[in-house]
Amino acid sequence: MSRLPSVRSLVAALAFGGLGFAIPAVAEEPALEIVGMGSFHVGGRLAEVSGQPPRDIVFTPGAPPARIDPNGLYAVEQMYAQWFKPRTERGRVPILLWHGGGLSGVTYETTPDGREGWVNWFLRRGWTVYNSDAVERGRSGWASPDVWPAPALHLPVGNPFERFRIGQGEGSYSHDPAKRRVLPGNQFPTEAYDQFPRQLSPRWTTTDQPTIAAYIALVDKVCPCVIVFHSQAGQFGFRVAQARPDKVMALVAVEPSSVGDPARVDVLKAVPTLMLYGDFIEQDPRWPTIRRTGIGFAERIRAAGGHADVVDLPAAGIRGNSHMIMMDRNSSEVAQVIQTWLQQKGLWR
Amino acid sequence: MSRLPSVRSLVAALAFGGLGFAIPAVAEEPALEIVGMGSFHVGGRLAEVSGQPPRDIVFTPGAPPARIDPNGLYAVEQMYAQWFKPRTERGRVPILLWHGGGLSGVTYETTPDGREGWVNWFLRRGWTVYNSDAVERGRSGWASPDVWPAPALHLPVGNPFERFRIGQGEGSYSHDPAKRRVLPGNQFPTEAYDQFPRQLSPRWTTTDQPTIAAYIALVDKVCPCVIVFHSQAGQFGFRVAQARPDKVMALVAVEPSSVGDPARVDVLKAVPTLMLYGDFIEQDPRWPTIRRTGIGFAERIRAAGGHADVVDLPAAGIRGNSHMIMMDRNSSEVAQVIQTWLQQKGLWR
């Protein structure tokens, strides 16, 4: 680790628009060797439904009907996590990967164009990885309208294209790939864009509190740890760290779309934080505000005596990143920025 | 493989209520060594929604609202699959694990009481494994009421306890673990029952055809293969094999709750089939009929010149299995029955 520059020189260099260190060229990708793997659900509660009539349901053609009483107790708001353990553990603590809104842990698995995602990337470098599906998404399940009265929001296929800085904003998506207007220089593998919306998960806008509760339960179960969190998980990462600052060794906020409790930033002063932003932000109507909020929160952490590095990737010479940085063609290059920073924090040996 | 008895002696022995061979005592569990891992979505279609007004949605507190036009094209009915590749490949083809109704691929991961599930078990024996979430479940996502008008069915926590031959039928579940009436000798890890309903996934009764279509797309992508399928996936396993008989080297039906097209059993005559049933079936109002349907289908396959072995586990000396055999305390013992049968079919070296 002595070959790496100090954090101070990294931050100083960033102020001049460079990373301040050469990202090591990886001649040979380290081997993927997983020797442990499992999954579990954590958190959640039992919700009671009452006053509904029983129903007879034929579950599969030919099978006799089963009488289902919809009244009773339901398991809701639990969260699914899958973990992988590498043969040679080099991370001092596990890395938790938390995805963004309308998505699931699939975000960090294989990229839409078939390259390995960040789960594999960090496993190859000896980190134990926990990849989870937030409450309501993927394998975490979701509650009935009796329990969650608000309707779920389903995103059309073109929505992430226009909103995640892949295309040139509103109206840039077309069902015809030849007519899509991509932001020039974009690193998203646009030729495989049609694979991406198949990962979309219906979402609610009313489940933030149960999601935070389940993430706290996850942290209580598996940390100390590093949390890498994306987009909507901005508030989840920061608020959960504010609830359990002693269990979070570092936070890596990848384009957080929201932040923690500004009244309690002092709690984060012992939790080093890295915040990353990609390209094309000035060309978008929403992203300058989102980034300003994130940077403002990082400034508050520093003002409270904490440590928060903000890396503007294009200013540091890493250009073309969409909002889905972990899927972009240069996803490994950005992962290396995170890895180098974590090494500098003494979290890898 | 020469140490193993012929299929004929196995089947003959089964007729006498025994397995006909000693299940080898595994002195040391083979190592788990995964050297490749990834995921993808397969199948599905684009569904169009039109005539709905646009909506402004604040996705996360503090973020500016985003205008969402609910009209447009949605990715629906795709299926998620995750794959793992062992260091030393001994299966001649991959194994596909297909879960039952109201569940997801989590079925085959860690058991509710924290033991390794069948994904790991078969990986340890050198099989490449594909574990999928059927259409509508888990990481496959689900469609809006605009696309699927029928409501989803949510199962209360006690439903599988009473319906899956864990408890003594209707009324046997209580929220108080001390008051639950378990079937005596049950192998389900009942002390960890409360973990199981957290895996439940809302389901529809109207998605069989899209599910079959997505499984066919999966088979087209990754087979030749062996398919191990459970419960509701009975019809999926048999019907998909009927659609792609040349791509399916063997079928393992674990308590199938439905079967294939009886008019087309001749298509299955080149696909060896193993069918397994657990314990307590005669004590349940529904299971004798379900099992009769399965055995009848196996008989039709044999009458058509095909090969179908039916193993009644308690008759073969393996007692106490609930419907969730892959989670039961003796799940490895049953996996070994499958493994031995696959070896006899020449599918493992």
Interface residues (C-beta under 8 A of the other chain):
Chain A: A31 L32 E33 I34 V35 G36 M37 G38 S39 F40 H41 G44 L46 V49 I57 V58 F59 T60 P61 G62 A63 P64 A66 R67 I68 D69 P70 N71 G72 L73 Y74 A75 Q78 Y80 Q82 F84 R87 G101 S104 G105 V106 E109 T110 G114 E116 V119 N120 D133 G138 R139 G141 W142 A143 S144 A152 L153 H154 L155 P156 V157 G158 N159 R163 E170 H175 Q195 P197 R198 Q199 L200 S201 P202 T205 D208 Q232 G234 Q235 S257 S258 V259 R286 T289 I290 T293
Chain B: A31 L32 E33 I34 V35 G36 M37 G38 S39 F40 H41 G44 L46 V49 I57 V58 F59 T60 P61 G62 A63 P64 A66 R67 I68 D69 P70 N71 G72 L73 Y74 A75 Q78 Y80 Q82 F84 R87 G101 S104 G105 V106 E109 T110 G114 E116 V119 N120 D133 G138 R139 G141 W142 A143 S144 A152 L153 H154 L155 P156 V157 G158 N159 R163 E170 H175 Q195 P197 R198 Q199 L200 S201 P202 T205 D208 Q232 G234 Q235 S257 S258 V259 R286 T289 I290 T293
